[in-house]
């Protein structure tokens, strides 16, 4: 039954089986290597119990070699004394002042003394080989005490990792080895993966915070033979208490199926969600409790920052959030992703989103959406009579999701500046008006998301797999000291997330698996976003209608406009009166098209003139630089610096200015990099003549 397919008889009656390839003859060296490998594997299976056995044999052999080569006894005595001191210091640091420390110290001292004596008198000196009998007796007694210590103090107190059994840990038996003498267990409970205990540290004479360290977690992981990331130590809610959780089974062995796609889900999700309640986006594998993502509370809408490296699971988390938001009858979602936007396109195509901007070509549409949302914040603030806008059907929670935020704000152009201004308004003013924001990116720095004013108002963070532990500080700040190391915590598995709010950890677990695009579209199909309140839709007017129709309006309204109507211009009557808005007549389609075409032409002309005449480089130096880079093979940075007679830093700034204007380009990397003229460069060397020939405009 275990034969390979190629070695099976293809047809009955199986009389003549295929001839199996014969293994080559094994040499004596290969047999010896196999025995050594098996011996090493046998030791590594239980190093604490088995490693002393080959160690004792090696020590006895070292006594023979030392006597045979007449090594100086004082050198061996010095090595033995140093080994004793090092053994005492290392064991004391790891296990504290206890039987293990003194036992290891006595073993090291005895080994050094016997080795020195064997060197002087011989390993079989004395009647009937007394020295060998002394070695054997001392080693047997020492190993017996060591084995009894492991079995009586260590092995019995370790939970047996038998599938289906509930592990129980004698926590107090560990306290001396952990340097926690005097501590006591307040409560302990088995978890799905191991056990968790609440411990009082008042009797230790030390503060509870002194035990919540990486060194302590590593020490505990050693005693339970598990990974450091599976030991979590936190300070308790009451001073003088800590909570220790040990996971003895792999928490990330398998992904968690989404409840709506799982025929037998452990967690049931309601068909109609409520955005005012926490959204269930995953599960804590240790406790089985739902992983909750809060988008609204009694203070208003939440503003989130989701951070993870590529492949860290941020898109899967966002899919889970969108699944619950689009299932709510009191929430409306606008989605923005001006990068690839594969998942967001599926949510848009399913009809679950009210508005969406997908891909680089819709970057301007995304900016107009943000400006419209920022204007809506001001409108709600003016018309909402409640301290906090209460989301309900027809008056929904407005959530703007911006994936790959750097693609929107990083270019630094006019669109990026408009986006930053709108994001600042939403994050600073939108909370009480139930206008929420979810920003997703690969880093948590202020520069990555558009500035410190935006990051400062993001009150909640979701951290998934990070490139380094310090990235948590960029997103969370000082609260990162209480978080697990998200660069290692998930053991390389995507979707492992830590949720924080107000500087504290609120959730830790793994998101549901919602990655396949077809599944995303399947869940979104048939869902419709809640309609906005009628007065807000009226306020947004034709611009909102144009976005809904897929068009791009020329500009977005602003709630801060306070200019009164022009003289002789009648204000609208009844409920349509808006004295705080410009009263501009609606242009015809032909007029609007003409204005848009004229604006586009003016912008292209401005960019062309800017490239032609705007340069911070002095005219003489620009001529010299352009002449150098237009040579065959271009010019190295050192050649340009020497030719124009300025410092390297000043020259580099000028070269970057010229590159921004499209006059030069850098090819190659490292020391082989050289500056060249663009392939299509046909401009004149003289900046003034270049500008006049292109546009008839003098600098």
Order of alpha helices (4+ residues) and beta strands (2+ residues): alpha-alpha-alpha-alpha-alpha-beta-beta-alpha-beta-beta-beta-beta-beta-beta-beta-beta-alpha-beta-alpha-beta-alpha-beta-alpha-alpha-beta-alpha-alpha-beta-alpha-beta-beta-alpha-alpha-alpha-alpha-alpha-alpha-beta-beta-alpha
